Amino acid sequence: MSLRRFLPDRFTCALILTVTLATVLPCRGAAASVFEVLTDVAIALLFFLHGAKLSREAVVAGATHWRLHLTVLASTFVLFPL
């Protein structure tokens, strides 16, 4: 059994480094508002690109699960506020 199997990959190390750096050197002032917009755009782009990879059949199959969508919406907007 190789010890390498238990070591984190480069992406995990970069993620931990980014969180640590953001904790030590938080963004403030005018740069914070710029990075807030950049963060929103990056998240929207990530979700768009993930959805663009899906086949039409997968999108239609997911959209037809109306009971699941109704349960999630009811939990979010009815159950959690209670």
DSSP file (Angstrom, degrees, kcal/mol; ACC not computed):
  #  RESIDUE AA STRUCTURE BP1 BP2  ACC     N-H-->O    O-->H-N    N-H-->O    O-->H-N    TCO  KAPPA ALPHA  PHI   PSI    X-CA   Y-CA   Z-CA
    1    1 A M              0   0    0      0, 0.0     2,-0.3     0, 0.0     3,-0.0   0.000 360.0 360.0 360.0 131.4    0.0    0.0    0.0
    2    2 A S    >   -     0   0    0      1,-0.1     3,-0.8     2,-0.0     4,-0.3  -0.623 360.0-144.7 -89.6 140.4    1.4    3.3   -1.1
    3    3 A L  G >  S+     0   0    0     -2,-0.3     3,-1.5     1,-0.2     4,-0.5   0.763  96.8  72.9 -69.2 -25.4    1.6    6.3    1.3
    4    4 A R  G >  S+     0   0    0      1,-0.3     3,-0.8     2,-0.2    -1,-0.2   0.769  82.9  69.3 -60.3 -26.9    0.9    8.5   -1.8
    5    5 A R  G <  S+     0   0    0     -3,-0.8    -1,-0.3     1,-0.2    -2,-0.2   0.796 100.6  46.1 -62.7 -29.1   -2.7    7.4   -1.7
    6    6 A F  G <  S+     0   0    0     -3,-1.5    -1,-0.2    -4,-0.3    -2,-0.2   0.543  91.6  96.5 -93.8  -8.9   -3.3    9.2    1.5
    7    7 A L  S <  S-     0   0    0     -3,-0.8     2,-0.0    -4,-0.5    -3,-0.0  -0.588  81.8-109.2 -81.5 143.2   -1.6   12.5    0.5
    8    8 A P        -     0   0    0      0, 0.0    -1,-0.1     0, 0.0    -2,-0.1  -0.359  32.3-117.0 -70.3 152.4   -3.9   15.3   -0.9
    9    9 A D     >  -     0   0    0      1,-0.1     4,-2.1    -2,-0.0     5,-0.2  -0.208  34.1 -93.9 -79.7 178.2   -3.8   16.1   -4.5
   10   10 A R  H  > S+     0   0    0      1,-0.2     4,-2.6     2,-0.2     5,-0.2   0.862 123.4  54.6 -64.7 -36.6   -2.7   19.5   -5.9
   11   11 A F  H  > S+     0   0    0      2,-0.2     4,-2.4     1,-0.2    -1,-0.2   0.927 109.1  47.4 -63.9 -44.1   -6.3   20.9   -6.1
   12   12 A T  H  > S+     0   0    0      2,-0.2     4,-2.4     1,-0.2    -1,-0.2   0.905 112.8  49.2 -63.5 -41.7   -6.9   20.1   -2.4
   13   13 A C  H  X S+     0   0    0     -4,-2.1     4,-2.4     2,-0.2    -2,-0.2   0.907 111.6  49.0 -63.8 -41.5   -3.6   21.7   -1.4
   14   14 A A  H  X S+     0   0    0     -4,-2.6     4,-2.3     2,-0.2    -2,-0.2   0.884 111.0  50.9 -65.7 -37.4   -4.4   24.8   -3.5
   15   15 A L  H  X S+     0   0    0     -4,-2.4     4,-2.3     2,-0.2    -2,-0.2   0.922 111.8  46.1 -65.6 -44.3   -7.9   25.0   -1.9
   16   16 A I  H  X S+     0   0    0     -4,-2.4     4,-2.3     1,-0.2    -2,-0.2   0.903 113.2  50.3 -64.5 -41.2   -6.5   24.8    1.6
   17   17 A L  H  X S+     0   0    0     -4,-2.4     4,-2.7     2,-0.2    -2,-0.2   0.898 110.1  50.4 -63.5 -40.8   -3.8   27.4    0.8
   18   18 A T  H  X S+     0   0    0     -4,-2.3     4,-2.5     2,-0.2    -2,-0.2   0.922 111.8  46.5 -64.4 -44.8   -6.5   29.7   -0.7
   19   19 A V  H  X S+     0   0    0     -4,-2.3     4,-1.6     2,-0.2    -2,-0.2   0.905 114.1  48.4 -64.8 -41.1   -8.7   29.4    2.4
   20   20 A T  H  X S+     0   0    0     -4,-2.3     4,-2.2     2,-0.2    -2,-0.2   0.922 112.5  48.2 -64.2 -44.6   -5.7   29.9    4.7
   21   21 A L  H  X S+     0   0    0     -4,-2.7     4,-3.1     1,-0.2    -2,-0.2   0.899 110.9  50.6 -63.7 -41.1   -4.5   33.0    2.7
   22   22 A A  H  < S+     0   0    0     -4,-2.5    -1,-0.2     1,-0.2    -2,-0.2   0.816 110.6  50.5 -67.6 -29.2   -8.0   34.5    2.7
   23   23 A T  H  < S+     0   0    0     -4,-1.6    -2,-0.2    -5,-0.2    -1,-0.2   0.897 117.3  38.4 -72.5 -41.0   -8.2   34.0    6.5
   24   24 A V  H  < S+     0   0    0     -4,-2.2    -2,-0.2     1,-0.2    -3,-0.2   0.886 130.2  28.6 -78.0 -40.1   -4.8   35.7    7.1
   25   25 A L  S  < S-     0   0    0     -4,-3.1    -1,-0.2    -5,-0.2    -2,-0.1  -0.689  81.2-170.1-123.0  76.7   -5.2   38.4    4.5
   26   26 A P        -     0   0    0      0, 0.0     2,-0.4     0, 0.0    -3,-0.1  -0.310  28.1-109.8 -69.0 152.8   -8.9   39.2    4.0
   27   27 A C        +     0   0    0     -5,-0.1     2,-0.3     4,-0.1    -5,-0.0  -0.682  45.9 173.2 -83.3 130.1  -10.0   41.5    1.2
   28   28 A R    >   +     0   0    0     -2,-0.4     3,-0.7     4,-0.0     4,-0.3  -0.884  34.8   9.3-134.4 164.0  -11.2   44.9    2.3
   29   29 A G  T >> S-     0   0    0     -2,-0.3     4,-1.0     1,-0.2     3,-0.6  -0.357 119.4 -13.3  74.7-144.5  -12.3   48.2    0.9
   30   30 A A  H 3> S+     0   0    0      1,-0.2     4,-1.5     2,-0.2     3,-0.2   0.830 133.4  59.8 -66.0 -33.2  -12.9   48.8   -2.8
   31   31 A A  H <> S+     0   0    0     -3,-0.7     4,-2.7     1,-0.2    -1,-0.2   0.830  97.7  61.0 -64.9 -30.3  -11.2   45.5   -3.8
   32   32 A A  H <> S+     0   0    0     -3,-0.6     4,-1.8    -4,-0.3    -1,-0.2   0.898 103.8  48.2 -64.8 -40.2  -13.8   43.6   -1.7
   33   33 A S  H  X S+     0   0    0     -4,-1.0     4,-1.6    -3,-0.2    -1,-0.2   0.873 112.1  49.9 -69.0 -35.3  -16.7   44.9   -3.8
   34   34 A V  H  X S+     0   0    0     -4,-1.5     4,-2.4     1,-0.2    -2,-0.2   0.936 112.6  46.2 -66.0 -46.1  -14.8   44.0   -7.0
   35   35 A F  H  X S+     0   0    0     -4,-2.7     4,-2.3     1,-0.2    -2,-0.2   0.786 106.5  59.9 -69.4 -26.4  -14.1   40.5   -5.7
   36   36 A E  H  X S+     0   0    0     -4,-1.8     4,-1.9    -5,-0.2    -1,-0.2   0.925 109.6  42.5 -64.2 -43.6  -17.7   40.1   -4.6
   37   37 A V  H  X S+     0   0    0     -4,-1.6     4,-2.5     2,-0.2    -2,-0.2   0.919 113.9  51.5 -67.8 -43.9  -18.8   40.6   -8.2
   38   38 A L  H  X S+     0   0    0     -4,-2.4     4,-2.5     1,-0.2    -2,-0.2   0.880 108.9  51.7 -61.0 -38.0  -16.0   38.3   -9.5
   39   39 A T  H  X S+     0   0    0     -4,-2.3     4,-2.3     2,-0.2    -1,-0.2   0.923 109.9  48.4 -64.8 -44.5  -17.0   35.6   -7.1
   40   40 A D  H  X S+     0   0    0     -4,-1.9     4,-2.3     1,-0.2    -2,-0.2   0.910 113.2  47.8 -62.1 -42.4  -20.7   35.8   -8.2
   41   41 A V  H  X S+     0   0    0     -4,-2.5     4,-2.6     2,-0.2    -2,-0.2   0.912 111.3  50.5 -65.2 -42.6  -19.7   35.6  -11.8
   42   42 A A  H  X S+     0   0    0     -4,-2.5     4,-2.2     2,-0.2    -2,-0.2   0.898 111.7  47.5 -63.9 -40.6  -17.3   32.7  -11.3
   43   43 A I  H  X S+     0   0    0     -4,-2.3     4,-2.3     2,-0.2    -1,-0.2   0.921 112.8  48.6 -66.9 -43.5  -20.0   30.7   -9.4
   44   44 A A  H  X S+     0   0    0     -4,-2.3     4,-2.5     1,-0.2    -2,-0.2   0.909 112.5  49.0 -61.9 -42.0  -22.6   31.4  -12.1
   45   45 A L  H  X S+     0   0    0     -4,-2.6     4,-2.8     2,-0.2     5,-0.2   0.889 109.1  53.0 -64.7 -39.9  -20.1   30.4  -14.8
   46   46 A L  H  X S+     0   0    0     -4,-2.2     4,-2.0     2,-0.2    -2,-0.2   0.933 112.3  43.7 -60.9 -47.3  -19.3   27.2  -12.9
   47   47 A F  H  X S+     0   0    0     -4,-2.3     4,-2.4     2,-0.2    -2,-0.2   0.896 114.2  51.2 -66.3 -39.4  -22.9   26.2  -12.7
   48   48 A F  H  X S+     0   0    0     -4,-2.5     4,-2.3     2,-0.2    -2,-0.2   0.937 111.5  46.2 -62.6 -46.8  -23.6   27.2  -16.4
   49   49 A L  H  X S+     0   0    0     -4,-2.8     4,-0.9     1,-0.2    -1,-0.2   0.859 111.9  51.6 -66.8 -34.4  -20.6   25.1  -17.6
   50   50 A H  H >< S+     0   0    0     -4,-2.0     3,-0.5    -5,-0.2     4,-0.5   0.924 113.2  44.9 -65.9 -43.0  -21.6   22.1  -15.5
   51   51 A G  H >< S+     0   0    0     -4,-2.4     3,-1.0     1,-0.2    -2,-0.2   0.829 105.7  61.1 -69.1 -32.1  -25.2   22.3  -16.9
   52   52 A A  H 3< S+     0   0    0     -4,-2.3    -1,-0.2     1,-0.2    -2,-0.2   0.758  97.7  59.8 -67.3 -23.7  -23.9   22.8  -20.5
   53   53 A K  T << S+     0   0    0     -4,-0.9    -1,-0.2    -3,-0.5    -2,-0.2   0.720  86.4  98.3 -74.3 -21.0  -22.2   19.4  -20.3
   54   54 A L  S <  S-     0   0    0     -3,-1.0     2,-0.1    -4,-0.5    -3,-0.0  -0.350  76.6-119.7 -72.0 146.8  -25.5   17.6  -19.6
   55   55 A S     >  -     0   0    0      1,-0.1     4,-2.0    -2,-0.1     5,-0.2  -0.420  25.2-111.3 -77.8 161.3  -27.3   15.9  -22.4
   56   56 A R  H  > S+     0   0    0      1,-0.2     4,-2.6     2,-0.2     5,-0.2   0.876 119.0  55.0 -60.5 -37.7  -30.8   17.0  -23.4
   57   57 A E  H  > S+     0   0    0      1,-0.2     4,-2.6     2,-0.2    -1,-0.2   0.891 106.8  49.8 -63.7 -39.5  -32.2   13.7  -22.1
   58   58 A A  H  > S+     0   0    0      2,-0.2     4,-2.1     1,-0.2    -1,-0.2   0.885 111.4  48.9 -67.1 -38.2  -30.5   14.2  -18.7
   59   59 A V  H  X S+     0   0    0     -4,-2.0     4,-2.3     2,-0.2    -2,-0.2   0.935 113.9  45.4 -66.5 -45.7  -32.0   17.7  -18.4
   60   60 A V  H  X S+     0   0    0     -4,-2.6     4,-1.6     1,-0.2    -2,-0.2   0.909 112.5  51.5 -64.4 -42.1  -35.5   16.5  -19.4
   61   61 A A  H  < S+     0   0    0     -4,-2.6     4,-0.3     1,-0.2    -1,-0.2   0.893 112.6  46.2 -62.3 -39.6  -35.2   13.6  -17.0
   62   62 A G  H >< S+     0   0    0     -4,-2.1     3,-1.0     1,-0.2    -1,-0.2   0.879 111.0  51.7 -69.8 -37.8  -34.2   15.9  -14.1
   63   63 A A  H 3< S+     0   0    0     -4,-2.3    -1,-0.2     1,-0.2    -2,-0.2   0.760 101.7  61.6 -71.3 -24.4  -37.0   18.4  -14.9
   64   64 A T  T 3< S+     0   0    0     -4,-1.6     2,-1.8     1,-0.2     3,-0.3   0.523  76.7  91.5 -82.2  -3.8  -39.7   15.7  -14.9
   65   65 A H    <>  +     0   0    0     -3,-1.0     4,-2.0    -4,-0.3     3,-0.2  -0.460  48.6 155.5 -83.8  65.0  -39.0   14.9  -11.2
   66   66 A W  H  >  +     0   0    0     -2,-1.8     4,-2.6     1,-0.2    -1,-0.2   0.813  65.2  57.8 -67.8 -31.0  -41.6   17.4  -10.1
   67   67 A R  H  > S+     0   0    0     -3,-0.3     4,-2.2     2,-0.2    -1,-0.2   0.912 107.8  47.5 -65.9 -40.3  -42.3   15.7   -6.8
   68   68 A L  H  > S+     0   0    0     -3,-0.2     4,-2.4     2,-0.2    -2,-0.2   0.926 113.3  47.9 -64.1 -44.8  -38.6   16.0   -5.8
   69   69 A H  H  X S+     0   0    0     -4,-2.0     4,-2.5     1,-0.2    -2,-0.2   0.895 111.7  50.4 -63.2 -40.3  -38.6   19.7   -6.9
   70   70 A L  H  X S+     0   0    0     -4,-2.6     4,-2.5     2,-0.2    -1,-0.2   0.892 110.4  49.8 -64.6 -40.0  -41.8   20.3   -4.9
   71   71 A T  H  X S+     0   0    0     -4,-2.2     4,-2.4     2,-0.2    -2,-0.2   0.916 112.2  47.2 -64.6 -44.0  -40.3   18.7   -1.8
   72   72 A V  H  X S+     0   0    0     -4,-2.4     4,-2.4     2,-0.2    -2,-0.2   0.922 114.0  47.1 -64.6 -44.4  -37.1   20.7   -2.0
   73   73 A L  H  X S+     0   0    0     -4,-2.5     4,-2.7     2,-0.2     5,-0.3   0.915 113.2  48.6 -63.7 -42.9  -39.1   24.0   -2.5
   74   74 A A  H  X>S+     0   0    0     -4,-2.5     5,-2.1     1,-0.2     4,-2.0   0.901 112.6  48.5 -64.9 -39.9  -41.5   23.2    0.3
   75   75 A S  I  <>S+     0   0    0     -4,-2.4     5,-2.6     3,-0.2    -2,-0.2   0.919 115.8  44.1 -64.5 -42.5  -38.6   22.3    2.6
   76   76 A T  I  <5S+     0   0    0     -4,-2.4    -2,-0.2    -5,-0.2    -1,-0.2   0.918 126.8  25.9 -69.9 -44.7  -36.7   25.5    1.7
   77   77 A F  I  <5S+     0   0    0     -4,-2.7    -2,-0.2    -5,-0.2    -3,-0.2   0.541 135.3  23.6-104.1  -7.6  -39.5   28.0    1.9
   78   78 A V  I  X5S+     0   0    0     -4,-2.0     4,-1.0    -5,-0.3    -3,-0.2   0.703 123.8  38.7-119.1 -54.0  -42.0   26.4    4.3
   79   79 A L  I  4<S+     0   0    0     -5,-2.1     3,-0.4     1,-0.2    -3,-0.2   0.945 116.0  47.9 -70.0 -49.7  -40.3   23.9    6.6
   80   80 A F  T  4<S+     0   0    0     -5,-2.6    -1,-0.2     1,-0.2    -4,-0.1   0.887 108.2  53.5 -63.7 -40.6  -37.0   25.8    7.3
   81   81 A P  T  4        0   0    0      0, 0.0    -1,-0.2     0, 0.0    -2,-0.2   0.828 360.0 360.0 -63.8 -27.4  -38.7   29.2    8.1
   82   82 A L     <        0   0    0     -4,-1.0    -2,-0.2    -3,-0.4    -3,-0.1   0.519 360.0 360.0 -69.5 360.0  -40.8   27.5   10.7
